[in-house]
Amino acid sequence: MGADTNQLLLRIEGLFKRFGDQVVLDGASLDVQRGSLVSVLGRSGAGKSVLLKCLADVEHPDAGSICFDGKPLSAGDAPARADFRRRCSFLFQSNALFDSLTALENVALPLEQTTDLPDKEIRERSLEALRQLELEAHQERYPSQLSGGMQKRLALARAIVTRPELVLFDEPTAGLDPLRRNAVFAMIAKYQRQFGFTALVVTHDLTEALIASDRVALLDKGRMCFEGTPAEFSASTSSVVGDFRDSAAALGSTIAAMRRGEALQSEDS
């Protein structure tokens, strides 16, 4: 992979994971440099979310290694895992906000669960996170009283309130229309640079990822078949990259050919 190990925050090497007879990860490897925004692309069902779940210790890989800040995250190494959880946050696809808690209470929850900070400091840090995400005026509202964009920002405020070094984003734009997809990627890029955390995003939204990311990787059949800059991805001659990257153009060609065929049939009739 050739990355400067002094700049690496996260290294994934040869990760394997199967469920029964289904191989989901088949030797996936990835380097994530400190302070970067990296997007992992891939078709639906390619194993992107399973990769994140292995990082978050929700699933346990069958083989391979994960190193965070130069230290291996072995399944049985409780101190290393605990350190990783303190320094990492996870933003779920569904936002995973608690409907019975106010915006302020949602943001405060990670601090209450993972720190021994006094209540006053928890409140101050939570309000500051809301202020930074432009949500302070809505601190007493419940998630159901907020717009979809506000809910996404609230989920991010909760993710960054612990001041993590790494934030994992699981399909943050799933189910959103193009304008909202753009807004979410803009939000991630803006706050990643503002707060300086490292961001790892799994997504199938190609256009937005190429614009917002420092580096991209393509997961296909359980392996990373590409890892590089957006410009390198756009210029890649790999057939696997091309199939994913140029799918919209291929669809256009198919539809155009169908229409030409229909026109020819009409002329012959």
C-alpha positions as a printed NumPy array, in Angstrom:
array([[  0.   ,   0.   ,   0.   ],
       [  2.988,   2.272,   0.403],
       [  1.512,   4.845,   2.761],
       [  3.656,   6.704,   5.286],
       [  3.046,   4.722,   8.476],
       [  3.641,   7.858,  10.564],
       [  0.593,   9.421,   8.906],
       [ -1.623,   6.342,   9.092],
       [ -4.441,   6.394,  11.595],
       [ -6.111,   3.196,  10.423],
       [ -4.776,   0.179,   8.523],
       [ -6.942,  -2.755,   7.478],
       [ -5.09 ,  -5.762,   6.086],
       [ -6.485,  -8.95 ,   4.56 ],
       [ -9.879,  -8.854,   6.271],
       [-12.05 , -11.945,   5.753],
       [-15.652, -12.38 ,   6.866],
       [-18.216, -14.968,   5.87 ],
       [-21.775, -15.691,   6.941],
       [-22.433, -19.364,   6.385],
       [-21.509, -20.102,   2.779],
       [-21.522, -16.434,   1.785],
       [-18.121, -14.745,   1.644],
       [-18.652, -11.03 ,   2.283],
       [-15.072,  -9.841,   2.819],
       [-12.374, -11.725,   0.942],
       [ -9.085, -10.166,   1.973],
       [-10.113,  -6.489,   2.045],
       [ -7.272,  -4.035,   2.782],
       [ -7.324,  -0.267,   3.214],
       [ -5.113,   2.541,   4.537],
       [ -6.678,   5.669,   6.046],
       [ -4.352,   8.604,   6.611],
       [ -4.746,  10.866,   9.609],
       [ -6.906,  13.929,   8.915],
       [ -8.25 ,  12.661,   5.586],
       [-11.726,  12.006,   4.22 ],
       [-11.819,   8.553,   2.626],
       [-14.852,   7.069,   0.873],
       [-15.306,   3.35 ,   0.285],
       [-17.479,   2.838,  -2.785],
       [-19.259,  -0.271,  -3.914],
       [-22.519,  -1.715,  -5.093],
       [-25.315,  -2.448,  -2.627],
       [-24.473,  -5.687,  -0.829],
       [-20.745,  -5.406,  -1.58 ],
       [-19.862,  -5.659,   2.123],
       [-19.22 ,  -1.997,   2.879],
       [-21.356,  -1.907,   6.021],
       [-19.889,  -5.229,   7.205],
       [-16.438,  -3.657,   6.91 ],
       [-17.538,  -0.822,   9.212],
       [-19.149,  -3.259,  11.629],
       [-15.851,  -5.142,  11.871],
       [-14.145,  -1.863,  12.732],
       [-16.804,  -1.022,  15.311],
       [-16.51 ,  -4.498,  16.866],
       [-20.142,  -5.274,  16.029],
       [-18.923,  -8.133,  13.824],
       [-15.706, -10.089,  14.285],
       [-13.602, -10.817,  11.176],
       [-12.637, -14.424,  10.521],
       [ -9.081, -13.418,   9.583],
       [ -6.969, -10.369,   8.896],
       [ -5.881,  -7.449,  11.031],
       [ -7.018,  -3.951,  11.984],
       [ -4.501,  -1.45 ,  13.371],
       [ -5.491,   1.892,  14.862],
       [ -2.769,   4.473,  15.444],
       [ -0.167,   1.74 ,  15.04 ],
       [ -1.737,  -0.656,  17.555],
       [ -3.526,  -3.883,  16.577],
       [ -7.215,  -4.182,  17.492],
       [ -7.313,  -7.841,  18.403],
       [-10.721,  -9.259,  19.341],
       [ -9.493, -10.3  ,  22.781],
       [ -7.571,  -7.102,  23.555],
       [-10.119,  -5.276,  25.7  ],
       [ -7.893,  -2.251,  26.55 ],
       [ -7.064,  -1.6  ,  22.867],
       [-10.714,  -1.909,  21.906],
       [-11.77 ,   0.409,  24.73 ],
       [ -9.183,   2.985,  23.618],
       [-10.488,   2.739,  20.048],
       [-14.089,   3.289,  21.191],
       [-13.032,   6.381,  23.138],
       [-11.318,   7.858,  20.111],
       [-13.843,   6.848,  17.451],
       [-17.499,   7.671,  16.713],
       [-20.035,   6.001,  14.452],
       [-22.73 ,   7.841,  12.476],
       [-25.421,   5.351,  11.556],
       [-27.326,   5.238,   8.285],
       [-30.61 ,   5.813,  10.142],
       [-29.097,   8.479,  12.468],
       [-30.145,   6.289,  15.466],
       [-31.462,   9.244,  17.435],
       [-33.577,   8.599,  20.524],
       [-37.089,   9.948,  19.95 ],
       [-37.777,  10.265,  23.672],
       [-34.746,  12.525,  24.249],
       [-34.389,  16.169,  23.298],
       [-31.682,  17.306,  20.919],
       [-29.517,  18.338,  23.86 ],
       [-30.082,  15.039,  25.659],
       [-29.238,  13.059,  22.503],
       [-25.918,  14.875,  22.164],
       [-25.083,  14.572,  25.862],
       [-25.682,  10.811,  25.959],
       [-22.228,   9.666,  24.708],
       [-20.505,  11.871,  27.295],
       [-22.731,  10.507,  30.042],
       [-22.01 ,   6.931,  28.997],
       [-18.265,   7.116,  28.313],
       [-16.836,   9.816,  30.6  ],
       [-16.762,  10.85 ,  34.234],
       [-17.264,  14.509,  33.438],
       [-19.45 ,  16.535,  35.812],
       [-22.968,  17.345,  34.642],
       [-22.124,  21.025,  34.117],
       [-19.259,  20.254,  31.735],
       [-21.331,  17.673,  29.871],
       [-24.021,  20.291,  29.318],
       [-21.49 ,  22.922,  28.199],
       [-19.789,  20.578,  25.74 ],
       [-23.136,  19.377,  24.397],
       [-24.365,  22.936,  23.881],
       [-21.099,  23.793,  22.151],
       [-21.548,  20.854,  19.76 ],
       [-25.092,  22.009,  18.994],
       [-23.821,  25.562,  18.502],
       [-21.137,  24.399,  16.073],
       [-23.737,  22.51 ,  14.04 ],
       [-26.11 ,  25.501,  14.173],
       [-28.68 ,  23.682,  16.301],
       [-28.448,  25.507,  19.626],
       [-31.846,  27.158,  19.125],
       [-33.43 ,  23.699,  18.809],
       [-31.869,  22.132,  21.895],
       [-35.211,  21.397,  23.577],
       [-36.853,  19.929,  20.506],
       [-37.26 ,  16.207,  19.903],
       [-35.916,  14.54 ,  16.733],
       [-39.427,  14.205,  15.295],
       [-39.75 ,  17.999,  15.472],
       [-36.66 ,  18.523,  13.306],
       [-36.27 ,  18.363,   9.536],
       [-34.318,  15.536,   7.922],
       [-31.286,  17.772,   7.425],
       [-31.411,  18.913,  11.053],
       [-31.626,  15.297,  12.222],
       [-28.508,  14.481,  10.207],
       [-26.676,  17.434,  11.759],
       [-27.897,  16.396,  15.205],
       [-26.514,  12.888,  14.645],
       [-23.193,  14.432,  13.63 ],
       [-23.203,  16.703,  16.698],
       [-23.623,  13.609,  18.856],
       [-20.829,  11.857,  16.95 ],
       [-18.322,  14.697,  17.454],
       [-19.196,  15.722,  21.023],
       [-16.633,  13.249,  22.378],
       [-14.007,  14.932,  20.142],
       [-13.155,  11.743,  18.237],
       [-10.139,  11.268,  16.014],
       [-12.052,   9.004,  13.628],
       [-15.707,   9.131,  12.559],
       [-17.225,   6.212,  10.642],
       [-20.16 ,   7.061,   8.35 ],
       [-22.419,   4.211,   7.232],
       [-24.256,   5.164,   4.009],
       [-25.01 ,   8.696,   5.286],
       [-27.012,   9.61 ,   2.165],
       [-29.088,   6.438,   1.81 ],
       [-32.604,   7.185,   0.582],
       [-31.971,  10.901,   0.034],
       [-32.702,  12.886,  -3.117],
       [-29.762,  14.443,  -5.068],
       [-29.974,  17.858,  -3.396],
       [-29.961,  16.352,   0.085],
       [-27.118,  13.981,  -0.865],
       [-25.063,  17.009,  -1.908],
       [-25.917,  18.769,   1.348],
       [-24.874,  15.791,   3.497],
       [-21.516,  15.357,   1.741],
       [-20.918,  19.107,   1.973],
       [-21.685,  18.923,   5.688],
       [-19.283,  16.02 ,   6.232],
       [-16.49 ,  17.732,   4.282],
       [-17.049,  21.073,   6.035],
       [-17.006,  19.762,   9.571],
       [-14.277,  17.195,   8.914],
       [-11.993,  20.068,   7.981],
       [-13.303,  22.362,  10.719],
       [-12.822,  19.869,  13.539],
       [ -9.899,  17.947,  12.071],
       [-11.226,  14.432,  12.545],
       [-10.504,  11.605,  10.105],
       [-13.6  ,  10.473,   8.199],
       [-14.253,   7.048,   6.697],
       [-17.45 ,   7.013,   4.629],
       [-19.028,   3.961,   3.02 ],
       [-21.367,   4.888,   0.187],
       [-22.574,   4.007,  -3.293],
       [-23.   ,   7.676,  -4.241],
       [-20.157,   8.007,  -6.733],
       [-20.408,  11.617,  -7.89 ],
       [-20.623,  13.143,  -4.434],
       [-17.862,  10.937,  -3.04 ],
       [-15.442,  11.852,  -5.821],
       [-16.014,  15.561,  -5.198],
       [-15.798,  15.483,  -1.391],
       [-13.115,  12.855,  -0.701],
       [ -9.343,  13.025,  -0.456],
       [ -9.103,   9.361,  -1.427],
       [-11.546,   6.691,  -2.569],
       [-11.529,   2.911,  -2.586],
       [-13.75 ,   0.483,  -4.473],
       [-14.909,  -2.694,  -2.763],
       [-15.862,  -5.453,  -5.181],
       [-16.409,  -9.131,  -4.401],
       [-14.963,  -8.684,  -0.93 ],
       [-11.704,  -7.047,  -2.037],
       [-10.509,  -3.489,  -2.525],
       [ -9.941,  -3.489,  -6.27 ],
       [ -8.94 ,   0.193,  -6.268],
       [ -7.491,   2.694,  -3.797],
       [ -6.306,   6.168,  -4.777],
       [ -7.279,   9.776,  -5.378],
       [-10.546,  10.769,  -7.071],
       [ -8.54 ,  11.868, -10.129],
       [ -6.838,   8.462, -10.307],
       [-10.226,   6.76 ,  -9.984],
       [-11.658,   8.847, -12.817],
       [ -8.668,   7.992, -15.039],
       [ -8.436,   4.299, -14.106],
       [ -8.53 ,   1.803, -16.974],
       [ -9.531,  -1.08 , -14.685],
       [-12.568,  -2.879, -16.067],
       [-14.054,  -3.244, -12.565],
       [-13.63 ,   0.466, -11.865],
       [-14.992,   1.292, -15.311],
       [-18.115,  -0.843, -14.833],
       [-18.926,   0.977, -11.59 ],
       [-17.819,   4.456, -12.672],
       [-19.383,   4.445, -16.116],
       [-22.653,   2.671, -15.323],
       [-24.743,   5.789, -16.037],
       [-23.09 ,   6.225, -19.438],
       [-23.642,   2.54 , -20.192],
       [-27.317,   2.906, -19.316],
       [-27.571,   5.893, -21.633],
       [-26.009,   3.905, -24.478],
       [-28.388,   0.997, -23.855],
       [-31.453,   3.225, -23.846],
       [-30.233,   5.051, -26.957],
       [-29.728,   1.73 , -28.755],
       [-33.217,   0.594, -27.74 ],
       [-34.702,   3.808, -29.064],
       [-32.797,   3.479, -32.335],
       [-34.149,  -0.047, -32.631],
       [-37.684,   1.179, -32.021],
       [-37.201,   3.857, -34.675],
       [-35.951,   1.269, -37.192],
       [-38.91 ,  -1.   , -36.459],
       [-41.275,   1.933, -36.98 ],
       [-39.698,   2.695, -40.37 ],
       [-39.989,  -0.95 , -41.465],
       [-43.663,  -1.244, -40.543]])
